[in-house]
Amino acid sequence: QFVLTQPPSVSAAPGQKVSISCSGSSSNIGNNYVSWYQQLPGTAPKLLIYDNNRRPSGIPARFSGSKSGTSATLGITGLQTGDEADYFCGSWNSGENVLYVFGSGTRVTV
Amino acid sequence: QVHLQESGPGLVRPSETLFLTCTVSGASVSSDSYYWSWIRQSPGKGLEWIGCHHSSGSTFYHPSLKGRVAIFLDASKNQFSMRLTSVTAADSAVYSCAAILTAIAAGYASWGQGTLVGVSS
């Protein structure tokens, strides 16, 4: 169902680091830009990363993004309990009249 | 900063039409800088991009909903709306309006709080 594939869940202890992968294709990640979103329970998604690796104002440097080929990765260092949330990748898409696609989502447990 | 707020019914009967409106502040829906979008999320599930409308008149819809969904702008009220016809239980979800800059590196920086829609008789 989801064009972009993410692991269902990752976990780590406070202060540790996690990496979340996002796998797509040449129609999306491979030839377009990736964003990452954080969704805390009961809230709207929040933009964490855009343009593959840029952070909007106010987003801590603990959050980082990278892209290679048709895959992207979100890294979170210095994990805090407040980072427990669902994380989604997103990408512009070049095919099938779908302008934008999201990943399946990853639950981060601290 | 763009602020978005959804409004609409919380319950719709099967086979009927869902109509949701998003009121925009901080930007004009007539601006050519944004794609005005709708995104939904079924309980416990991921985000599903529904479609978007640009002030130029260009519209894009997810193929799985094409034929049932339409998104249109009302510049006089600075709103944009979504119409989804022939709804079924599978259309029950939290529906969010969102805005994304047309710059292709951009992400969805502005979201409404979301509105829960159930489909039931």
Chai-1 contact restraints between the chains, C-beta under 6 A:
chainA,res_idxA,chainB,res_idxB,connection_type,confidence,min_distance_angstrom,max_distance_angstrom,comment,restraint_id
A,F2,B,G46,contact,1.0,0.0,6.0,A-B,restraint_1
A,Y33,B,A105,contact,1.0,0.0,6.0,A-B,restraint_2
A,S35,B,G107,contact,1.0,0.0,6.0,A-B,restraint_3
A,A44,B,W111,contact,1.0,0.0,6.0,A-B,restraint_4
A,A44,B,Q113,contact,1.0,0.0,6.0,A-B,restraint_5
A,A44,B,G114,contact,1.0,0.0,6.0,A-B,restraint_6
A,P45,B,W111,contact,1.0,0.0,6.0,A-B,restraint_7
A,L47,B,G107,contact,1.0,0.0,6.0,A-B,restraint_8
A,L47,B,A109,contact,1.0,0.0,6.0,A-B,restraint_9
A,Y50,B,A106,contact,1.0,0.0,6.0,A-B,restraint_10
A,Y50,B,G107,contact,1.0,0.0,6.0,A-B,restraint_11
A,D51,B,A105,contact,1.0,0.0,6.0,A-B,restraint_12
A,F88,B,L47,contact,1.0,0.0,6.0,A-B,restraint_13
A,W92,B,I104,contact,1.0,0.0,6.0,A-B,restraint_14
A,E96,B,P63,contact,1.0,0.0,6.0,A-B,restraint_15
A,N97,B,F60,contact,1.0,0.0,6.0,A-B,restraint_16
A,V98,B,H62,contact,1.0,0.0,6.0,A-B,restraint_17
A,L99,B,C52,contact,1.0,0.0,6.0,A-B,restraint_18
A,L99,B,F60,contact,1.0,0.0,6.0,A-B,restraint_19
A,Y100,B,W49,contact,1.0,0.0,6.0,A-B,restraint_20
A,F102,B,L47,contact,1.0,0.0,6.0,A-B,restraint_21
A,S104,B,G46,contact,1.0,0.0,6.0,A-B,restraint_22
A,G105,B,G46,contact,1.0,0.0,6.0,A-B,restraint_23
